[in-house]
Structures are given as structure tokens and as C-alpha cells.
């Protein structure tokens, strides 16, 4: 079964907490709270609500970037982008049991994150997405295929999570390529029925 991760953002309809609640109600069990422009106080206030929701639903709760807020928000771990703290630095601060993920776009990125002790790789983008600034080069399905081949050659067995403009219609190709999961955001929150949109991803049923 392919893991589905939900990365929060807000739009004109939903704030972070409501978007996360809808994703959880749709069956998602891995949440990343991403609030790039917010203050630490705003992140903590939101994260404490998200922690409670994730506990109620039995979901994993990952905080984006802010390593120093993992403990006070009781997050299960942190996701680190290219410009954030390094994985090995974060590991020293958080200890061996917290989940630490890292962002990759190339095999060099993946190799570095594996050497530093990451637990999983968020890899993308598959295609253009409006929910992320400073987009890395697009990978496409063949890009993932080549990266996974390179990982196998080098004996790197970390879970590879695809991200970037993914919809339910992409699931058959993502499965055939061999990624371990996918991370979504806009596809769910822009849907007429976000709960149903998440369910289509969880159940692997492309919408027509």
C-alpha cells in the first residue's frame, strides 16, 4: 500500500487546522504542518491543535523545518528542506527516536541525506505546483525511475516519497515506477469535497 502524506497550507476556504482535519477524516495518517511565513508562536499554537488531532486519529505528526519546536509541540519528527538545518545536526538535537525527513531532487541529495541518517526522502517535484516557492527542476515519472535505479545500485533503501502536483490519476504510474509514497496538498484542498479527494488517493481510485 502506498503511503499518502498530507502537507498543510491554507487557502481562501480552509486554514491549516481545518485542512488537516479534512485530510485525516479522509484517511490520511501522516501529516506535515508547513507554515513557512508564520512566527514561532503561531506555529506552536497551530501545532498543539494538530498534535491533538493526530493523536485522535492515530496519525504521525511531522513539523516542517523548525527543529527547535519539535519538543514543545510534541511532534513525532521534522522535515528538512534544502535550506534548513542538516539532518545530522537535527539528529544530535532530537535524538535517535524522532523521525527526520529530507528533501531531495537528485541522487547526490539522496546520498547525502542517507549518509546523514534521514528516515525518509521527500523527492520532487513530479510536475509544476503552485504550493511551493523556488521550485527545483521537474523530475517527471522517468526521473523517479532513474533515481530509484541509482538508489538500488548504491544499496540505499530509504522510503522515497514523491511530491509536487500529484493527483489521483498519477497513482498507477507512481506505483509502476516504485516510489514508496506520495505527498499531496493542493489536490486535496482545492477539491469540491476534500475528504473524498483524500479517500480516492488512499483507495487508489483515479477520478474520472
N, C-alpha and C positions, 0 to 999 in steps of 0.2 A: 504493500500500500504506500502510495506516495504521500509524504508529509506535506501539509499545507501550513505555511506561516502567514500571519497577517501583520502587516506593518502599518501602524496607525498614521493617519493625518486627519486634518479637519477640512470640511468644505462648507458650502452655504447651508447644507442640511444637517450635518452632524458634527459635534465636537469629538475630541479624541475618545472620551469615555464612552459615549453613545455608539460610535463606530466600532469600538472594541466589543461592547456588549452585543451588538448585532452579529459580529463575526463569531463570537463564542456561541451565541444562540444557533448559528448555522452549522456548528460542529467543529470549528477550528479549536485546536488545543495547543497552539503555540503563538504567543502574542509578543510583538516588539513595539514598545512605546517609543515613538520617534517624534521629538519636539525640538527641532534644531534651533529655532529662534527664541525659545522661551527661557525665562530665568530659572535658576535652580529652584527657587521657591515654587514657581509654577509647576515645574516638573515633579517635585516632591508631592505637592497637593494632588496632582493628577495621578501620579504613580501609586499613591496609597489607595485610591479608589480602584485602580486597575489591579493592584495586588489582591484586593478583596474579591473582585470579580473572578480573577484567575483561580483563586483558591476555591471559590464556589463551584466553578466548572471543572476543576482538576486540570487546569492548563498551565503550561510553562510560561513564565513571565520574564522577558528579556528587556533590558533598558538599552536604548541606543546611546553610545558614546560616553556617558557620564559615569565613569568608573567610581568616582567618589560618592555617588548617590546610590550605589548598589546596596550597601549595608543599610542605610537609613530607610530605604524604600522596601527592603526585604525582597528585592528582585532575585530571580534564580540565576541571573548572569547578565552579560553585557555583549553588545555587538559593536565592533570597532571598524570604522571606515579607514580609507587610505590616509586621511589627515588626522586621525585620532591617535590616542596613546597606542603604543605597540602591544601586541598580545603578551609578550614575555614580561613587560612592565606591569601590565594589568594582573597577570598571574601572581606576581610577587605580592601585590596588594590584596588580592581577593582569595588567595589560597587555592588548593587543589580541587575543591568540590564545586565551585561556581562554573557555570557554562560560559565560555568565551568564544564568540564567533568573529570572523573577519571577512572583509570584503575583498574580492579578487576579480581581475579581468584577464589575467594572463597566467601561464604556467609558472612563471617566476614568482608572481604573487602567491600562488597556491603553495609552492615550495617553501617560500619564506614563512607563511602562516603555519604550515605543518611543522617546520623546524622550531617555531616559537611556542608550539603547544596549543594551537587552536583546537576547539572541539568540532567545529563545522565551518564550511566556507559558504558565504553568500556570494554567488557568482553571476555577473551580468554586465550590462543589460542584454536581454534577449532582443528587444527592439526599443524604439523610442518610447519614453514615458515622460509625462508632464509632472510627476510627483517627485522628481529628483533633479536638483540643480547640478551643474558640472558633470554631465553625463559622460561616462567612459565610452570607448569605441564599442559599437554594437557587435554582439557575438553571433547572433543567429543560431539555428539548430546545429549547423556544421561546426561552429565554434565550440559549442559544448562537447560535441563528439570528439573533436581533436584534443580538448583539454582532458577529457576522461581517459583517452588513449595514453596521453602523456603521464597522467597520474598512475595508471596501471603499470606502465613501463618503469616508473620510479618507485613503485610499491607504496604510493600514498593512498590510504584508504579512508580519508575523512569524508563525511557526507557532503555532497555538493548540492546546494540549494539554488535553483535558477530564479532569477528576478528580472523584472523590467518589462512592463507592458503585457504581462501574461494574461490570457483569458482561458475559459474552459475549453475552447476549440483547440488549444495548443497541447492539451494533455496527452493525446495519443502519440504525438511526435516526441514530447518530452520523455514519455515512458520508453519509447523505442530508442532514444538517444542514451538513456540510462542514468539520468540525474536522480538524486535521492529525494528531492522535494522541490517545492516552488514557494516563493513568497509573493504575495499579492497585496494590493492596496486599493488603487483606483477602480479596478474591475468590480470590486465589491461595493464600495461606497457610491459609485455612480449608477449602480443598478436600480431599477424601479423597486425591486424587492431584495435588499442586501442579504437577508437571511437565506433566501432561495439561491441567490448567486453563490454564496459560500457553500451551500449544500451541493450545488452542481459540481463544484471543484472537489469537494470531499468524496462525492459518489462517482466522480469521473464520468459525468454525463455532459458532453458538449451540447450547448444550447443551439437551437435552430431557429 
